[in-house]
Structures are given as C-alpha cells and as structure tokens.
Amino acid sequence: MTDAEKEQSARSDAAAAPAVDTAPPELDIPPECIVKQGGDWMLVAPVPPSLQDAAARYSVAQRATLNRIVGLPEVREELIGNRLRPDRICIALVGGKVAGLISYRMDGEGSVWPDPARYRKHFGPVGGTVRYMLTEATLRRGHPDELYLEGFKVDPIARGRGIGTSLLHWLGDEVVRRGKKAWRTEASITADAAMHVYKSVGAKIVKTISIGPLGYVFDRHKMVVLRWEPPATEGNMH
C-alpha cells in the first residue's frame, strides 16, 4: 500500500459531496453482501461474482508500490488483475461503480496473488522470476494472529461520506470474525493525513522502520507500523 493511497483514503471524511443514484439493480448484489448503505453509496463484502472483475481491476490498479516491480497499471492488471479472493476485500460503490476499497492479508494469503508462470511469460525466465519474488515480498507481510491491511483507497468522488472510516470499521469487524487479535499496516512517516484517519479509529504507532536501499524499490524510505486492536468494552458492529 503506497503513501498516495493512504493519503487519498485519509481524506475520505472531507466536506460532503452531492448525492448520486445508488447501485443499479442489474449489478445483482445479494442483500447479505451489502455491509452498509448511505444515501448514494454502499459497502459490499464479500464481493459477489457480478463485481469481482471490476473489484480485481480496481485493486490492482491502486497498488502503485508494484510500479517499479511489475510496471504500469495495465501490466499489473494483465499479470494479477483477475486473481481475486473475494472474501478478503470490501468495496465501496458510488453510483454503481467501484470508488473505494479495503483489503487484507491473512495467514500469508491476501486478496490477490501472483502467478509465477505469467511473470515468466511476460518478462522472461530470469526477469520474471526476480519480479515474481519481489512481488511476493510486498504481498506476504503479516503476523499469524493479525490481519495485514494491504490495500486502502477512496476515490475523490466518494469522499465526504464517511466511507473511509466505514471501511476501517469493516476491517475491525473482520478481525473479530476471523478470531484474530488485531490488524496492522504501514504508512510513510510523513503521511500526516493517513495518520489522522488511522488514529481516528484507534490505531496506534508501534514501530518506526527504515528500509534503506530497498526504499527505492518500494517507493518509501522510512515508515511507521500501525496496529489496531478491538476495544475491550465495545461490540464489533458499526
């Protein structure tokens, strides 16, 4: 998850935006998949088949951390765009279109996963293997007793509705549902807006780390690790 993604999502509670129509019925969203609804938006999880392709494309396009490893969004979409685990992602729809998401990794597996054969086909045997291993390094972080927040984004059109906060609340509910102790993520030490939105739901900084030379590859040099735990005296529904 890149600094830009975090900074954009952190502004999701900005000034209210004008309403648009809700998701059209042709999307065929089962009622049990609608997590929360506002006047013109809804959160959907798990992602139903009718939305999985769109959700996967959106998710991969936001992973700018992979820019230096895989390439531009169209290349990322070609390599991993249709490899989605729909139960580890919650999407925000505004006017029937995907306009935000949050996704997590659990037990070493995230919402998308790379196929080494595709990498070798696109980049060649050596280049493909190297890029596949670097991609795996960005996608397989986490602790066994925690969820790792791997993707978080809210588009400008979706901001001002509380969607970003609602997505983080959904992730907190997933921590409880999955029987985990917490969720964890990383942010740039200079991402003040991102710190604000994470801290607003109770996440705390637990570590500051420096990547060193690998900072060029992962588009970051010094980060903070944030951790959220379920409140001891409150329910997990929002």
Sequence and secondary structure as in RCSB ss.txt:
>XXXX:A:sequence
MTDAEKEQSARSDAAAAPAVDTAPPELDIPPECIVKQGGDWMLVAPVPPSLQDAAARYSVAQRATLNRIVGLPEV
REELIGNRLRPDRICIALVGGKVAGLISYRMDGEGSVWPDPARYRKHFGPVGGTVRYMLTEATLRRGHPDELYLE
GFKVDPIARGRGIGTSLLHWLGDEVVRRGKKAWRTEASITADAAMHVYKSVGAKIVKTISIGPLGYVFDRHKMVV
LRWEPPATEGNMH
>XXXX:A:secstr
  HHHHHHHHTTTSS         GGG   GGGEEEE SSEEEE S  HHHHHHHHHHHHHT GGGTTTT SHHH
HHHHHTT B GGGEEEEEETTEEEEEEEEEBTTB SB   HHHHHHHH HHHHHHHHHHHHHHH    TTEEEEE
EEEE GGGTTSSHHHHHHHHHHHHHHHTT SEEEEEEETT HHHHHHHHHTT EEEEEEE GGGHHHHT SEEEE
EEE   TTS S  
